Amino acid sequence: MIRLFFCGDILLGEDGIAFDPELAELIAGSDLAAANLEGPELGANGKFEPFPKAGPRLRNPRGTVQRLRDAGFHLLTLANNHIGDYGRSGVAATLDACRKAGVAVCGAGLSPREAYAHCRLKIGGRTVGIVAFAENGFGACGSAGAAQWGYAGWRATELVEQLELLRGQCDILIVVAHAGLEDSPVPLPCWRDAYRMLIRAGADWVIGHHPHVVQGSEIYRGKRIDYSLGNFFFDYAGVTGHDALQCAVVAEFPDAGTPHFRRIPCRVDNGRVQIDHGAEEEFARLDAMLLDPVYEKYVTDSCRKSFHEAFLRYFFLAAGAAAGNSPAERLRGAAKSLLGRRDRLDGDRLLMARHLFGNETNREVFRIALDATEFFS
């Protein structure tokens, strides 16, 4: 039997990270412990120019990777929307830090081939394959301004082909995905369909993060999907709910038979990640949200909330639209501005427009929210 430990997003501050003894033992005692490193580690030397983008730029302090290796982590996935926040040099510095610490990486690189390559590890006489990708945003390899470096973006056809090929080469095949609507308790339909497609293509386990909160899990065709593990440790003032429930998963794969998965509820208290015994019932509630007919309602509510509280503001900012008498009038004015001459969209406005219409999650939110006809009343 081999034991795997996977958790969600990690962003460290200068004070680093600590674990309670029980959790530390789980990490150190796993044959493979993996996390998503949200943002590059920037060393003391070198020039790190901020990458042009809309939204915040994140960075991990020098020594982050070594701290995680000392805690027992063997693999860091780098496919996320912040790994490229400080350009090619930031990605290079992070890869170099991982090499020096002896930590395997997956999901980002200095060339498309490196970024989209899988990671294949021999663990307990078995071959474990890991593929990592993120929804397309700033820093995606192959996107404008990042053609030869960055993270592995969502390319459905190529990813399915890769999984079908790896299926015959790996005993256990895992996909780590960084995608979805932030702060939503349920996955969007586009990503739920995508993750199920990855199972059909050969994945044994699909692990999601990026929404900053935990979402439910399901068994699909006998395989497991964890839609979002939330933040494992996220030291950033701009993210709310830093002490909210988070999740790690311990998976035990026997030499023969069905694997066993155990979700570990975690919270951060005074800079220490600790197991929150008694919070397991919250996982059952999140799982129940995935069931029809309540799932559709939760999706619609999440999309409408995000649309009204955030997306409209960003949309108007991109378009430079003036306030109107109603949201519908403002939306029509913004659309007319965006569809007009391109030279009206310059600098930050153009970057924001790119983000709103080039990202899969944002397009899905727009579609679902605009289908709610009461918006135009």
N, C-alpha and C positions, 0 to 999 in steps of 0.2 A: 504494500500500500504506500502511496505517496500523499503527502499533505500539502495543499496549496493555500496561501493566504493572499487575498486581494482586497484592497481598499480603494477609496476614491481619491479626490484631489488633495494635493499637499502644496501649501505655500508657506514658507517659513519666514519669520521675522528674525531680528538679530539675536533674540533669546533662544532660538532653536526649538526643539521639540522634546517632549518627555512622555513616557507612558507609565501607567500604573503597572505593578509587578505582574499581575495576571495577564494583561495584554502584551507586555514585553515578552513574556514566556511563550505566548502563542506565536508571535512573530518570529522570535529566534528559533523556536522549535519546528518551524515549517520547512519543508524541503524547498519550497519556492515562496518567497514573499514579494509582492509587487504592489506598486502604487503609481498614480499619475502625478508627475511633477509639473505643476501649473506655473509655467514661466521659467525662463532661463536662470541658471546660476552664473552670476557675473563675477569673475575673478578680480583681483586687485589691479592687474595690469591690462593694458589694451584699451582701445576706444570702442565704446558701445553706443552707436548712434540710434536713437529711438526710431522705430519703424513707423512710417506714416500710416495712421489708422484713426478710426473713430473709437472712442471709449478709453478706459484706463489701460495703463501699461503696468505689468507686474514683473517682479524680479525676485529671485531668491538670493540670499547673501552668500558670500564665499564660504565654502565648507559645508554647504547643505547636503550635497551628495554623499560626502564622507560620513556625515552625521547619520544619514539614513542607512548607509552600509553598516556602520557600527551597531545600529539598532537591529540589524538582521535582514534588511531588504536586499534582494538579489537582482531585481529588475525594476526599471522605471520606464513607463510608457511616456512618450513625449508628444504624442499627437493631441494637441489642444490649441485653443485660440490665443494663447499667450506665450507660447514657447518662442515665437518670432518677434516679440515686442521690442527687442533690441537688435534686430537685424541678423544678418548672417554671422557676424562676429559673436553675438550672444548665443546662437545655436552651436557654433564651433566651440565656444568656451564650455558649454554644458556637456557636449560630447566628450571633450577632453577630460573634464572632471569625472565623468563616468568611467572612462578608460582607466584613469589613475586610481580610482577607488575599486576597480574590479566589479563594476555594476553593469549588467547587460541593459541595452536600450532597444526601443522599438518605436517607430512611428514618426521619426523626424531625421533629417540629415542635410548634408550640404550638396546633394544632388537628388534628382527625382528617384533614381535607382536606390539610393541609400534610404530616402524617406519612406518609400513604399515597400521596402524589404521586410520580410517576416523575421521573427526571432525563433530559433529552434534550439532547445536545450535538452540535454540528456540528464534525466533525473531518476534515480533508482532503477536504472536499466530500461527506462521508457523514454520515448521522445515526446516532448511537449512543444507544440508550435503555438506561437502567439502572433497575432496580427492586430495592429492598432491603427485607427483612423479617427478623424474628427470632422464635424460638419465644416463646410467651406466658409472661411472667413479670412481675416487678415493673417497673412503668414502661411496660407496653404500653398504647398509646393505646386507650381504650375499656374498659379493665379498671377494676375498683373502685378508686377513689381517684385515677384518672388519666384521667378521661373526656374531657377536652378538650386534653390534651397528652401527649407521650410518643413512643414509637417504634412503627413499623408492625409489628403482630403478625401471626401466621400466620392468614390468612383464605383458605382454599383457593379457594372459589367466586369471591370477588371478585378474587383474584390471577389466576386463570385468565382471567376476563373481561377484566381489564386487559391481559394479555399478548396475548390474541386481538385486542384493539383496536389495541395498539401495533404488532403485527406488520406491519400495512399502512403504518405511519408511520415505521418505522425500518429502516435497512439492516442494523444489527447490534443484537441485543437480548440484554441480559445481566441475569441475576438474581443478586443477592448475598444469601446466606442465612446467618444466624447461629443455628445450631441443632445439637443433637446431644449425645451423651454425652461428658463430659469424660474425657480420658486414654484413650479407646478407640481402637484402631488401625483400626477399621472403623465405617462408619455404621450406625445402627440401621435396621431394615427400614422403619419408618414414614417416615423421612426419605429413604431411598433411593427408595421409591415416590413420595414427594412431589416430589423433584427430577426424576425421570423424567417425572412428570406435567407439570411446568413445561416440559420440553423438548417434549412433545406439544402443549402450548398455544402454542408459538411461540418459546421461548427458544433462542438460539444457543449459550449458554454459561451454566452454573450454577456459581457459585463459593461454596463453603462455608467457614465457620470457626466458632469457639467451643469445640471440644473441647480446645484448647491444644496439640494434637499434629497431625502430618500424617496424613492418611488417603489412600487410593488414588484414582485417577482412572479414568474409563472413557469410551468413546465409545458413546453410546446414540442410535440412529436417525440416525447421522451427526453428532451434536452432542456437545459435551464437557461432562462433569461432573467438577469437582474437589471431592471431598466435604469436605475440610478442608485449608486451607493452614497451619493451626497459628498460633502466635504469631509475628509478625514482630519485635516488640520489646515485651517485657512486663516492666516494671520494678516488680514487686510480689513481696514476700517470701512471700506465701501461695501462690504458684503454683510448683510444683516443675518441674524440668527446664527452667530458664530458658535453659540452654546447649544444649538438645536440638535436633535437626534441625528446621528450619522450611523454608518453601517460598514462593517467589514464582513467578509465571507470566508469561512474555512471550508475547503472542499477536500474530501478524502476519496481518492480513487483507488479502489482495491485492485488486486492483480486480475480479478475476474468479478463480474457482477456490476451492480448499479452503484454509481458514486453517491456519496452522502454530503449534503450541503448544510451548513449551519450558519445562520446570520448572527453576527455579534453586534448588539446595539452599543453605540459609543457616544460619549459627549466629551466636550473639552471643558475643563474646569481649571482656571488659573494656569493656563499654559500646559496642562497635562491631559493627554487623551486617556480616558478611563472607560471601562466597561460599565454600562448602565443596566445592571440586573433589574429585571422587572419590566423593562420596556419592550420585551418581545411581542407583547400583544399589539403594539402599534404596527408591527409588520403585517399582522393579519388584517388590520383595518386597511392598510395600503393595498394589500393583495385584493381585497374585496372591491376596491375601486376599479379594478381592471375588468370586472364582470359586467356583462350587459344586463339591464339597460343603463345602469348608473354611469358606466364609463363615458358614454357620449355626453352626458350632462356635465361631468367634471371637466372634460376636454373643452366644451363650449364655455363654461364658466371661467376656466383658466385663460383661454384665449381672449375672451371679451375683457377680462380684468387687465391683462397685459396690454391689450390694444388701447384701452382708454387711459390707462395710467402711465404708459411709457411709449408705446409705438406711435401714437398720434403726435406726441410732443417731438419725437425724433423725426417723424415724417414732415411736420411743418418746418422744423429746423432745416432739414435738407432742402426743402422747396423754397424756404424764405417766404412762406405764405402769410398774408396778413390775417388777423382774426376776422371771422365772419359772425353772422347772427346765430349759426348753429354748427355743430360738428360736421354735418353733411356739406354745408356751404364751404367750410374751411377745407374739407377733404377734396372737394371739386376744384377749389382754387389751387391747392397744393399739387394735385395731379396735373392741372393745366400748366403750372410752372415747370414741373419736372419733365413734362413731355414737350416743352418748348425748346428754344435754342440751348445747345449744350453749354455755351459759354456763360450761361447764367449760373451754372453749377461749377463753382471753383472752390479750391481749398477744402476746408472742413465739410462744406455742404456736399461736395462731390463724393468725399469719402463716406459720409453718412448715407447718401443715396445708394452707393455701392453695397454697403452693409445691409441696408434694408431689403434690397431686391436681389442680392447675390447669394444670400444665405438661406438654406433650406428651411430652417426653423422659422425665420421671419416671414418667409412667403406663406408657410402653412398657417401661421397666426393670422396674417392678413386675410387669407382665404376664409378661414373658419369664422373670424370675427365679422367680416363683411357679409357673411351669409345670415347673420343675425339681423333681420330686416328692421327691427325696432331701432337700430342705430340711426336710420334715416328718418325716423318719425319726428 
